[in-house]
């Protein structure tokens, strides 16, 4: 079983990334939010799940372990396969998905392609007792706010250009992680991080 990959991003498209590890390129299907945080040439670590079916062997990947945990919970639901689970995680973050289950919010789940109202209600029924926000791990949860003033300055700059706050926060965090820039940001790093984050967001359009 392939539990994770650490390597270089070779290709990113709308459904998958190719991660090169030791001269071998692995095709990894990932949630759209995760793909938007990747770019060619980037060093990355991806949590993976290998799915073997009669028709294909498919590797699914996630930048956060919380996403993988949620994915594994979802595919335990009868009638929910990896494709549907990936669609849900492309629409909702793990914490938002867990909250929707806890709140019986079938409408939120039904926003994902391939999930109807009945399917959403079934997911809630089967996962209600097993999914808890704290089990996902706070350290891996998708960021809701940026703590330091420098990073917030970058986020506000991106928002002024029309980007949503959550997307801007992801981009800032990813830019810092990918380029070894320490948080909290110094004022000297703000222009560089703004440029890197904007480039990353433009690639993900």
C-alpha positions in Angstrom: 0.0 0.0 0.0 1.3 3.5 -0.9 0.5 5.6 2.2 2.2 8.8 1.1 4.6 10.4 -1.5 7.2 13.0 -1.2 8.6 14.4 -4.4 8.4 17.0 -7.2 5.3 18.1 -9.0 5.8 17.3 -12.7 2.3 18.2 -14.0 -0.9 19.6 -12.6 -4.3 19.7 -14.3 -7.9 19.9 -13.3 -8.2 16.4 -11.9 -4.8 15.1 -11.0 -1.1 15.8 -10.4 1.9 13.8 -11.5 4.4 13.5 -8.6 7.9 12.3 -9.4 9.5 10.2 -6.7 12.9 8.6 -7.5 12.5 9.1 -11.3 9.0 7.5 -11.2 6.0 9.7 -11.9 2.8 8.8 -10.0 -0.5 10.0 -11.3 -2.5 11.2 -8.2 -6.1 12.2 -8.3 -6.7 15.0 -5.8 -9.4 17.4 -4.6 -9.5 20.6 -6.6 -8.6 22.8 -3.6 -5.4 20.7 -3.2 -4.6 20.9 -6.9 -4.9 24.7 -6.8 -2.1 24.7 -4.2 0.4 22.9 -6.4 2.6 24.1 -9.2 5.1 22.5 -11.6 8.6 22.1 -10.0 7.2 22.3 -6.4 8.4 19.9 -3.7 5.4 18.4 -2.0 4.3 15.7 0.4 1.0 14.0 -0.4 -1.0 11.6 1.8 -2.3 8.8 -0.5 -4.8 6.0 -0.8 -4.5 3.3 -3.4 -7.8 2.0 -4.8 -7.8 -1.3 -6.7 -10.9 -2.2 -8.7 -11.7 -4.5 -11.6 -11.2 -1.8 -14.1 -8.3 0.2 -12.7 -5.7 0.9 -10.0 -6.0 4.6 -8.9 -4.0 6.6 -6.5 -5.8 9.3 -4.6 -3.9 12.0 -2.8 -4.4 14.8 -0.2 -2.2 17.6 1.0 -3.6 17.3 4.6 -4.0 14.1 6.6 -7.4 15.4 7.7 -8.6 15.2 4.1 -7.4 11.6 3.8 -9.1 10.7 7.1 -12.4 12.1 5.8 -12.0 10.4 2.5 -11.5 7.0 4.2 -14.7 7.6 6.3 -16.7 8.5 3.2 -15.8 5.5 1.2 -17.1 3.3 4.0 -20.6 4.5 3.3 -22.5 2.1 1.0 -22.8 3.5 -2.5 -20.1 6.1 -2.0 -17.0 5.3 -4.0 -13.7 7.1 -4.3 -14.9 9.4 -7.1 -17.9 10.6 -5.1 -15.8 11.0 -2.0 -13.3 13.1 -4.0 -16.2 15.2 -5.3 -17.3 15.9 -1.8 -13.8 17.0 -0.7 -13.5 19.2 -3.8 -16.7 21.0 -2.7 -16.3 21.1 1.1 -13.2 21.2 3.4 -13.0 18.2 5.9 -14.2 20.4 8.8 -17.1 21.9 6.7 -18.1 18.4 5.7 -18.0 17.1 9.3 -20.0 20.1 10.4 -22.6 19.5 7.7 -22.9 15.9 8.9 -23.2 17.0 12.5 -25.8 19.7 11.6 -27.9 17.3 9.3 -27.2 19.8 6.5 -28.0 17.6 3.5 -28.2 20.7 1.2 -24.5 21.4 1.8 -23.5 17.9 0.8 -25.8 17.9 -2.2 -23.8 20.8 -3.7 -21.1 18.3 -4.7 -21.4 16.9 -8.2 -22.8 13.3 -8.2 -24.5 13.7 -4.8 -28.3 14.0 -4.7 -30.4 14.8 -1.7 -31.1 11.2 -0.9 -27.4 10.4 -1.2 -26.5 13.3 1.1 -29.1 12.1 3.7 -27.6 8.6 3.5 -24.1 9.9 4.1 -25.3 11.9 7.2 -27.2 8.9 8.5 -24.2 6.5 8.3 -21.5 8.9 9.4 -23.4 10.9 12.1 -21.9 8.9 14.9 -18.5 8.3 13.5 -17.3 11.8 12.3 -16.1 14.3 14.9 -14.4 17.6 14.2 -11.7 16.9 16.8 -10.8 13.5 15.3 -9.6 15.3 12.1 -6.8 17.0 13.9 -6.7 20.7 14.4 -3.2 21.0 13.0 -4.3 19.6 9.7 -7.6 21.5 9.4 -7.8 24.0 6.6 -7.0 27.4 7.9 -9.9 29.7 8.8 -7.7 32.7 9.6 -4.2 34.0 9.3 -2.7 34.9 12.6 0.1 37.4 11.8 -0.2 40.9 10.5 2.2 40.4 7.5 0.3 37.4 6.2 -3.0 39.2 6.8 -1.7 42.0 4.7 -1.1 39.6 1.8 -4.5 38.1 2.2 -6.2 41.5 2.2 -4.2 42.4 -1.0 -5.4 39.2 -2.7 -9.0 39.9 -1.6 -8.8 43.4 -3.1 -7.9 41.7 -6.4 -11.1 39.6 -6.2 -10.0 36.4 -4.5 -12.1 34.8 -1.7 -10.6 35.0 1.7 -10.3 31.2 2.2 -8.6 30.8 -1.2 -6.2 33.7 -0.4 -5.3 32.1 3.0 -4.6 28.7 1.3 -2.4 30.4 -1.2 -0.4 32.4 1.4 0.2 29.3 3.5 1.2 27.2 0.5 3.5 29.9 -0.8 5.3 30.1 2.6 5.5 26.3 2.9 6.8 25.7 -0.6 9.4 28.4 -0.5 10.7 28.0 3.1 9.4 31.4 4.2 8.9 31.5 8.0 5.7 32.8 9.7 5.0 35.3 11.1 5.9 37.2 7.9 8.3 40.1 8.1 7.4 43.2 6.1 10.3 42.5 3.8 8.7 39.1 2.8 5.2 40.5 2.1 5.8 41.6 -1.5 7.5 38.2 -2.4 4.7 36.2 -0.7 2.0 38.3 -2.4 3.7 37.6 -5.8 4.0 33.9 -5.1 0.5 33.5 -3.8 -1.0 35.4 -6.8 1.0 33.2 -9.2 -0.3 30.1 -7.5 -3.9 31.3 -7.6 -3.7 32.3 -11.3 -2.4 28.8 -12.1 -5.4 27.3 -10.4 -8.0 29.2 -12.4 
